[in-house]
Amino acid sequence: MFERLPPYFIALAISLTANPTSANSFTVAVTQNTTAEAPQVSAVKPQNFTQWRTALRHEAIQEGIDAKLFDQAFTGLTPDRSVIAADQNQPEFSRPVWEYLDSAVSSWRVARGKSLLAEHAKTLRAIEQRYQVEPSVLVAVWGMESGFGQNIGKHNVIRSLATLAYEGRRSAFWRTQLLAALHILQEGDTNVKGMLGSWAGAMGQTQFMPGTYRQFAVDFDGDGRRDIWNSSADALASAANYLNRSDWTLGQPWGFEVKLPTAHFDYALADGHLKKTISQWQALGVQPRDKNDSYRLSQQYATLILPSGHQGPAFLLLDNFRSILKYNNSTSYALAIGLLSDALDGNYRAPAAWPKHEAMLSRTERTELQTLLNQLGFDSGKPDGIIGINTRQAVRSFQKTHNLPADGYPNATLLKKVRTAAQQQSR
């Protein structure tokens, strides 16, 4: 249903490891006695959910949560097995970037987004004036997060977060989010029945985690509640506030597609971190794919990325791209927001051809690649199947050693070469 994982969660989700919980622990009896002395929080995980809930109740009351509100939120609540199943069966994150972006900039999403830009023009102009974020960007976020408010999730957020906090993995993170959700209820912005979201606790039309909500959600329609579930004005303004406080610059593009020199270009420069001014990139032969006004940005710093390696399209990314990454730390997501916002403004052209002939690596294959690179002396860190900075640097080092384009992009062809090198080393 959702295009992505919620803000602050994608990096967490891919690092989780399995930790099954005994079915015998899923028993709850809500304690109604609010005057009994609450037990101290133990460093050892309680044996059952009831004990855990009682300890949490004490902590919540210490934080100022009303006891009656806590009891109401937890009345009849049991851990949600479907949440645990979803948590323990994270996807392998091997969907090709071109499929993700094609879905993001689908004809339906663009048409619906343009219609909503017109329908909410007055509100969006007011939001832009206050928070200095373009309407097309906000509607792009709206579309990616919840299908423009159509898919906000059907999970009871308190139940989902309680399940995750009790189940044990990253329990401190989930406990913090659960307490934040209880504070939201106490502040009166919604009630338990209305606090719906994803299985991971991301809420409303902007898919804010409770901690994010408390920091960035705003009441823009003036009804006294920050209602990102039912008020599109509140949801859009909350997203705008988030981006504004993430250093968004009104009037500056997120980035643009570029053409690279056909010969002797150092692809290692495209690591997504090395900053050069646009004029410096142009001096290296990096030119806009289409005519644009990048000349006015010649002194702006940008980074270069190759989302699918040297065989695919290339992009120069400006500071606004990094603001989107603060909303969701995923390059594919941030590209989707940028390209969709361009489409809503009528400035979209499909990127250059993607290398669709290259097979993507599975999680198992990515782990194998890391293991083999380490054996060959190219330090990729602990083999976990997650392609991060260390792995990409190890891939680049291997590519340079074997006179290959050093784009740091792992695919089936690269894995085959690494396997061959490892076999030769072992002889």
LINKA-V920879 format. One record per residue. N is the residue number from 1. RES is the residue in one small letter. OMEGA is omega as a letter, one per 20 degrees, with the letter a starting at -180 (* if undefined). Layout:
((N/RES/OMEGA) (N/RES/OMEGA))
//
This chain:
((1/m/a) (2/f/a) (3/e/a) (4/r/r) (5/l/a) (6/p/r) (7/p/a) (8/y/a) (9/f/a) (10/i/r) (11/a/r) (12/l/a) (13/a/a) (14/i/a) (15/s/a) (16/l/r) (17/t/a) (18/a/r) (19/n/a) (20/p/r) (21/t/a) (22/s/r) (23/a/a) (24/n/a) (25/s/a) (26/f/r) (27/t/a) (28/v/r) (29/a/a) (30/v/r) (31/t/a) (32/q/a) (33/n/a) (34/t/a) (35/t/a) (36/a/r) (37/e/a) (38/a/r) (39/p/r) (40/q/r) (41/v/a) (42/s/r) (43/a/r) (44/v/a) (45/k/r) (46/p/a) (47/q/a) (48/n/a) (49/f/a) (50/t/r) (51/q/r) (52/w/a) (53/r/r) (54/t/r) (55/a/r) (56/l/a) (57/r/r) (58/h/a) (59/e/a) (60/a/r) (61/i/r) (62/q/r) (63/e/r) (64/g/r) (65/i/r) (66/d/a) (67/a/a) (68/k/r) (69/l/r) (70/f/a) (71/d/r) (72/q/a) (73/a/a) (74/f/r) (75/t/r) (76/g/a) (77/l/r) (78/t/r) (79/p/a) (80/d/a) (81/r/a) (82/s/r) (83/v/r) (84/i/r) (85/a/r) (86/a/a) (87/d/a) (88/q/a) (89/n/r) (90/q/r) (91/p/a) (92/e/r) (93/f/a) (94/s/r) (95/r/a) (96/p/a) (97/v/a) (98/w/r) (99/e/r) (100/y/a) (101/l/r) (102/d/r) (103/s/a) (104/a/a) (105/v/r) (106/s/a) (107/s/r) (108/w/a) (109/r/r) (110/v/a) (111/a/a) (112/r/r) (113/g/r) (114/k/r) (115/s/a) (116/l/r) (117/l/r) (118/a/a) (119/e/a) (120/h/a) (121/a/a) (122/k/r) (123/t/a) (124/l/r) (125/r/r) (126/a/r) (127/i/r) (128/e/a) (129/q/a) (130/r/a) (131/y/r) (132/q/r) (133/v/a) (134/e/r) (135/p/a) (136/s/r) (137/v/a) (138/l/r) (139/v/r) (140/a/r) (141/v/r) (142/w/a) (143/g/a) (144/m/a) (145/e/a) (146/s/a) (147/g/a) (148/f/r) (149/g/a) (150/q/a) (151/n/a) (152/i/a) (153/g/a) (154/k/a) (155/h/r) (156/n/a) (157/v/r) (158/i/a) (159/r/a) (160/s/a) (161/l/r) (162/a/r) (163/t/a) (164/l/r) (165/a/a) (166/y/a) (167/e/r) (168/g/a) (169/r/a) (170/r/a) (171/s/a) (172/a/r) (173/f/a) (174/w/r) (175/r/r) (176/t/r) (177/q/r) (178/l/r) (179/l/r) (180/a/r) (181/a/r) (182/l/r) (183/h/r) (184/i/r) (185/l/a) (186/q/r) (187/e/r) (188/g/a) (189/d/r) (190/t/r) (191/n/a) (192/v/a) (193/k/a) (194/g/a) (195/m/a) (196/l/r) (197/g/r) (198/s/r) (199/w/a) (200/a/r) (201/g/r) (202/a/a) (203/m/r) (204/g/a) (205/q/r) (206/t/a) (207/q/r) (208/f/r) (209/m/a) (210/p/r) (211/g/r) (212/t/r) (213/y/a) (214/r/a) (215/q/a) (216/f/a) (217/a/a) (218/v/r) (219/d/a) (220/f/a) (221/d/r) (222/g/a) (223/d/r) (224/g/a) (225/r/r) (226/r/a) (227/d/r) (228/i/r) (229/w/a) (230/n/a) (231/s/r) (232/s/r) (233/a/r) (234/d/a) (235/a/a) (236/l/r) (237/a/r) (238/s/r) (239/a/r) (240/a/r) (241/n/r) (242/y/a) (243/l/r) (244/n/a) (245/r/r) (246/s/r) (247/d/r) (248/w/r) (249/t/a) (250/l/r) (251/g/r) (252/q/r) (253/p/r) (254/w/a) (255/g/r) (256/f/a) (257/e/a) (258/v/r) (259/k/r) (260/l/r) (261/p/a) (262/t/a) (263/a/r) (264/h/r) (265/f/a) (266/d/a) (267/y/r) (268/a/r) (269/l/a) (270/a/a) (271/d/r) (272/g/a) (273/h/a) (274/l/a) (275/k/r) (276/k/r) (277/t/r) (278/i/r) (279/s/r) (280/q/r) (281/w/r) (282/q/r) (283/a/r) (284/l/r) (285/g/r) (286/v/a) (287/q/r) (288/p/r) (289/r/r) (290/d/r) (291/k/r) (292/n/a) (293/d/a) (294/s/r) (295/y/r) (296/r/r) (297/l/a) (298/s/a) (299/q/r) (300/q/r) (301/y/a) (302/a/r) (303/t/a) (304/l/r) (305/i/r) (306/l/a) (307/p/r) (308/s/r) (309/g/a) (310/h/a) (311/q/a) (312/g/a) (313/p/r) (314/a/a) (315/f/r) (316/l/a) (317/l/r) (318/l/a) (319/d/a) (320/n/r) (321/f/r) (322/r/r) (323/s/r) (324/i/r) (325/l/r) (326/k/r) (327/y/r) (328/n/a) (329/n/r) (330/s/a) (331/t/a) (332/s/r) (333/y/a) (334/a/r) (335/l/r) (336/a/r) (337/i/a) (338/g/a) (339/l/r) (340/l/r) (341/s/r) (342/d/a) (343/a/r) (344/l/r) (345/d/a) (346/g/a) (347/n/a) (348/y/r) (349/r/a) (350/a/r) (351/p/r) (352/a/a) (353/a/r) (354/w/r) (355/p/a) (356/k/r) (357/h/a) (358/e/a) (359/a/r) (360/m/r) (361/l/r) (362/s/r) (363/r/r) (364/t/a) (365/e/r) (366/r/r) (367/t/r) (368/e/r) (369/l/r) (370/q/r) (371/t/a) (372/l/r) (373/l/r) (374/n/r) (375/q/a) (376/l/r) (377/g/r) (378/f/a) (379/d/r) (380/s/a) (381/g/a) (382/k/r) (383/p/a) (384/d/r) (385/g/r) (386/i/a) (387/i/r) (388/g/a) (389/i/a) (390/n/a) (391/t/a) (392/r/r) (393/q/r) (394/a/r) (395/v/r) (396/r/r) (397/s/r) (398/f/a) (399/q/r) (400/k/r) (401/t/a) (402/h/r) (403/n/r) (404/l/r) (405/p/a) (406/a/a) (407/d/r) (408/g/a) (409/y/a) (410/p/r) (411/n/a) (412/a/r) (413/t/r) (414/l/a) (415/l/r) (416/k/r) (417/k/r) (418/v/r) (419/r/r) (420/t/a) (421/a/r) (422/a/r) (423/q/r) (424/q/r) (425/q/a) (426/s/a) (427/r/*))
//
